[in-house]
Amino acid sequence: MKRLLTVSICLLTLITSTVFAQEQKMGEIRGDFQTDFQLYQEDSLIGAPPVPEKFLMNGYLNLSYTKGDFSAGMRYEAYYNALLGFDPRYKGNGIASRWASYKHKDFEITAGNFYEQFGGGTLLRSYEDRSLGIDNSIDGFKIIYSPVSGIYLKGLVGQHRYFFDKGQGIVRGADAEINLNEMFEKWKDKSLRLTFGGSFVSKYQTDKDPIYNLPENVGAFAGRVTMQYKKINMFSEYAYKINDPSAINKQIYKDGQALFLSGSYSTKGFSALLSLKRIDNMNFRSDRTATGNMLQINYLPSLTRPHAYSLSAFYPYATQANGETAVQGQVTYKIPKNTKLGGKYGTDITLNFSRVHDIQRNAINDTISIGQSGTLGYTSPFLKIGDELFFQDFNLAFGRRLNKNLRLIAEYVYIVYNPEVIEGHAGNMVHAHTGVLDLTLKLKNKKSIRCELQHLYTEQDEGNWAMALIEFAVAPKWSFGVQDIYNYGNSNSDKRLHYYLLSFSYTHNSSRMAISYGKQREGIVCVGGVCRNVPASNGLLVSVTTNF
């Protein structure tokens, strides 16, 4: 059946491509293409391993066809072999996904691979992030229906994509959302906006475990409320999951819970955000044996700021699905222009703070140790915070235009990082102070020069780092850059190395080519609390993207 559907969609795409070329009114074809390939050199000093192939490549092609209420598409992928840092099970080539969808008025049905999210994603989120090597699309059927204005219903069933195959478990879900302001005529113009939502998600996987009696059907539900009143926004979501012994929670039979609370206020020149989170045993996968980023049903974002600068991003945070409590607050203020502090053009100030702790875990009784496999694991008071600190981030950023052509960004970041928890290996708690200075000078004829200076100070891990970058750009097409990251404070004098990098990019319409050559430090890359390991490498990297 899978091969038949794949062949059918491929033939449909080919036929419609021919028709489109002859008469555009017959439909519209869109697509995008990306290929990344890297030439590797062994470098024992930075720990870059030998690569037998010398040359590795990831490639992606998306095609979609739309005519009226009907749409269909496919994605072709190729890995010869996958770039270092990506799961080596991405290997070979083939059609990774295909889908067809029909939408008419308030009804939509999709067959094949699709992405979906219920609420904030606490119970279900299927998505793609190529930078992390994640694609947990669901292969099956999805229905979306709005019976009346303000009521939105979703239902789905299918199996997760697992490289070029499918995962063992079956995912089933339903979601309902009610927008009171759309539903009732007298609420349409009210300042108070209210939306309620609820979700139910379950997975089925046969029990073949020789030791434990595992639940084959695991259900979870969630409720959420979104409120907006003038300049105030609030969101809350609570999720509960029945016991789900797995490789991640070491086969305990404890239920899972998650609570997210977020509130924000925004007005001209000022905004404030406060978010709270508690997670307890909420790893949820369609295969209980899966690890890493594979076959995840839900999404648990981190309440930490994503840092864009190189040294500030050395120590990112990975969400701990087995248990964490977190808080994040941020205040942004724009000092008015034409004032002493604001200057001629005004000054932007952003203060951000986040802190993540373990949850408190208590033994069930004197005979069972905390987290012992085959038991209920532990008890955890919902409102109590554990003693162990996972992560803390305090950062302060200033942005100011010094004159018509010169802009300054300055940033200070102080991070406390627990490598034993976040990276899974022994290590001292890291206290890292990072300073950033970013200057951009606009020149004539759409030219600009950007200079970046960074410094990271720490007495732990690999010691102090310094970074310098200079970039010349001719908007909107050309960009050239030279960068050096120097680990001058390493306690091992043989490891006090320079990580040089030369970069170039060219953009033409919707196509872009980027080339870089140099060394890359070993570390982890995180997006929204989901991370992947990036090994050290030395070589040439080329990336080509286009949309059509």
ROVO-528073 format. One record per residue (C-alpha): residue in one letter; x, y, z. Coordinates in pm, whole numbers, plus 50000, padded with zeros to 5 digits. Example, Ala and Ser with C-alpha at 12.3 -4.5 7.8 and 13.67 -1.06 7.14 Angstrom:
<lopas>
A512304955050780S513674989450714
</lopas>
This chain:
<lopas>
M500005000050000K502855023750090R504625017249759L501395021649566L500655055049731T504245066649678V504185057349308S500765073649266I501895106849412C505115105949209L503115100348889L500695127648991T503575151949045L505115142948708I501835146348522T500925179048684S504425192748616T503885186548244V500445201848253F501735231748444A504375238148183Q501715238247913E499015257748091Q499575274848424K495845276648497M495815239148554G497565243248891E500645255949068I503855237749150R506225249749421G509325235249572D512565240349756F515965223949735Q518855221849979T522155203549970D524975204850224F528265187650159Q531505188150349L535055177650271Y536735165450591Q540335166150704E541585146651003D542815169251283S543965151351596L544655183951782I540995194551787G539695158751795A538365158251437P538115121151348P539165105651017V536295102350769P536705071950540E534675087850260K536445121750302F533305137250149L529785135950304M526485150250180N522895156950291G520335166350025Y516625175450032L514035182949764N510415192849836L507755194349564S504125204549607Y501235208249365T498095228649434K494945232249228G491895246549393D491045226649706F493445198449626S497155196949703A499805169749700G503525167449748M506605146949820R510095150249961Y513175132749827E516225129650049A519755116849991Y522615110050233Y525995099450087N526705095450377A525175117950643L527295147250765L529105141851095G526815149251388F523745135351215D522455100651293P524325076151062R521035057551012Y520195085550769K521825066950482G521125062450115N518355079549926G514635077449863I511265093949896A511095103050264S507515115750261R504495119850035W501075133950098A497785144449946S495255168350096Y491775180750015K490255211750176H486735224450123K485275252550329D485565241250694F486765205850626E490235192650546I491585157250512T495215147050463A496635112850375G500325104350389N503005123250584F501995154350775Y503065177251058E500775187951341Q500785204151683F498155203551958G498225235152170G501715242752293G502935208452188T503025193852540L501185162952419L501855162952045R504115180951804S505365166351477Y507825188851295E511045190751098D514285207851201R517125199350965S519745216251182L518965190551453G518375161151218I514755158551334D511805148151119N509065130951317S506295134851060I503315112051105D502405088550820G498665082650825F495455102750813K494495136650957I491125154150962I490455190451052Y486865202551087S485195234551203P481465227351248V480665263051354S482615295251378G485015294251671I485165256351713Y488105237351566L488405199551577K491375177851478G491865140251462L494795119451345V496215084351340G499475071151199Q503075061051259H506145082551298R508735085151028Y511855065751129F514625074350881F513365057850557D510985035250748K508285038851014G508375034751391Q506755005151562G504115024051760I500805038251637V499975073951736R496345084651778G495155119151877A492255143451896D492195180551974A489395205752024E489665243452054I486945269052128N487445306052059L484675324152245N485175356752057E484595339551722M481825317351848F479525343852000E478525375051814K478385396852129W481995386952215K483565396851883D484435432551982K485295426452347S488735435652480L488915402252659R489835373852421L489445338052547T490345304852391F489995270552554G491505238452424G491805201852511S493775172452367F493935134852397V496845114752256S497605077852286K500165054052145Y499955016752088Q502954993652092T502974956252150D504594943152466K507474919352391D509494926152705P510714893652869I510944909553216Y508264936153263N504534936853192L504354968952989P501194988552897E500514985052527N498155015052519V499475046852680G497075076152698A497615112652784F495415143352799A495945180852826G493935212552878R494905248252794V493645283852823T494755314452626M493675348852744Q494335382852596Y493165415152756K494345446952587K498145446052635I498215415152855N498595379652723M498415347852932F498755311152841S498535279953056E498645243052971Y498545212153190A499215176753067Y498945142553231K500235109153099I499635074553243N502555052053332D504865045853040P508025025853127S510735033152871A514455034152805I514495070952899N512905067853246K514685034853324Q511495014053315I509535030053601Y505735029053620K505165064553740D502645087053568G503805119253402Q502785155653440A503665188953284L502565224453360F503375255653158L502385290953266S503265322253073G502245358653099S503365389352906Y502695426552890S503575448252594T503225485252520K505145510352312G508775509352417F508315483452692S507555446452727A507785420853007L507525382953008L507335357453290S507145319853231L507035290053468K507335252853396R507265219853580I507925186453411D507805152353576N508405120353376M506955134453051N509095116952793F506505105052538R507585084552236S505875061251993D508565035152067R509455029152431T512975017752335A513845049352139T516505073652262G518065105852137N515725127051923M513925097851762L510145090851759Q509145118551999I505395124552024N505485156152234Y507625187252261L508885202252586P510515236052515S513165250752742L512535283352927T515935297452836R517085323952594P518515311052264H521865328652219A522945339151871Y526595347551939S529195319751924L530695321052275S527375328952443A525995297252284F528805274652409Y526645261852696P523035257552577Y520345240052779A518635207152687T515185200752838Q515185172653095A511985153353024N512395131453333G511985161353559E512715198453593T511275230853726A512095263153547V511415300353551Q512235326853294G511715364353303Q512525390853047V512145428653038T512765449352725Y512825487152734K513575512952468I515025544952611P513385572852407K515405590352140N516685625852186T517365619952556K520675618652748L520555581052793G518735573152473G520815594452242K519635606951907Y518145573651795G517135557052124T518665527352307D517275491952341I517875473452668T516955436852729L517335419653064N516745382153073F517015356453354S516285319253363R516905292153619V516265254653601H516255230253895D515575193753944I512215183254090Q512135168954442R512045131054444N511185110254750A511495072754796I508215053354795N509335033455100D512475021555276T512844990555058I512705007154715S515395031354597I514445062754406G513975055154035Q514345017554071S513334999353752G510054980153763T508605001554044L506575033654067G509935051254080Y509375078554336T506905103954466S507285141054394P505465169654571F504075191154291L504955224954442K508425216554577I511665223254392G514665200154398D518025211254537E520135203554230L520685232453991F520665222953623F521145256553453Q521075294053512D521395322553264F521575359753339N522095382253039L521925419352966A521965433652612F522215469452480G521525480652125R522155516152008R522685534651682L525655557451747N525095577351431K523315573851100N525665546650977L527075530051289R525185505951518L526455490251840I525255459052023A526825450252359E525955419752566Y526945403552895V526015367452971Y526585347853293I525755310653271V525855283153531Y525925249553353N525645214053488P527405191253232E526615159453426V522885165153376I522815182753038E525525162952856G525335130753057H528975128453166A530875137553480G532165172853512N532385202553744M529655228853744V530655254953487H530435292253565A530945311653241H531045349453191T530795361452831G531065396552688V530085405752331L530685437052126D529085439051780L529645469351554T528065474251211L529145502650984K527055510750676L529005522850372K527925536450038N526345515249764K524685490550006K528025479750150S528655473250519I531355461150755R530555442351073C533055435451351E532415411251635L534555407551949Q533745381952218H535375368852531L534405339752757Y535885336453103T535595304453309E537825285253547Q536145252253454D535835230753143E538295242552875G539045276453030N538955310352860W538075317452499A538405348052273M536715353751941A537055379551664L535135382451338I535085407351056E532475405650783F532075425850464A528715425450284V527285439949965A523525438050013P521615418349913K523985394549733W527505391249868S529045384550207F532645376350311G533845368150662V536985359050858Q536715344651208D539035331651478I538035314851804Y541035310252034N541025287452340Y543915305952501G542955296752860N543005258852826S544825242753119N546465219252867S548935240352671D548685216352373K544965224552350R545395262352328L544265262251970H542915286451711Y539705277351529Y539985297151206L537015299950970L536685316950631S533145321950497F531495334050179S527875335950065Y526095346649749T522355352449714H520475356449388N516705359949402S515535329749604S518785310149574R521745311049811M525155294949819A527315295450133I530905282950156S533065280450466Y536485265850531G538095260250868K537795243451204Q534745236751417R534845230451792E533135200051941G529945209152126I526165207052121V523615226551919C520205232852077V516975247151939G514165251952192G515675227252437V516195199652176C519865192852105R522305172551899N526025166651943V528315183751694P531725166751661A534895185951594S535675189751225N538145205750989G537375211150623L535275227050353L531495230650390V529225240850102S525485247150132V523125254949843T519445263849887T516765275649646N513005280649633F510835279649323
</lopas>
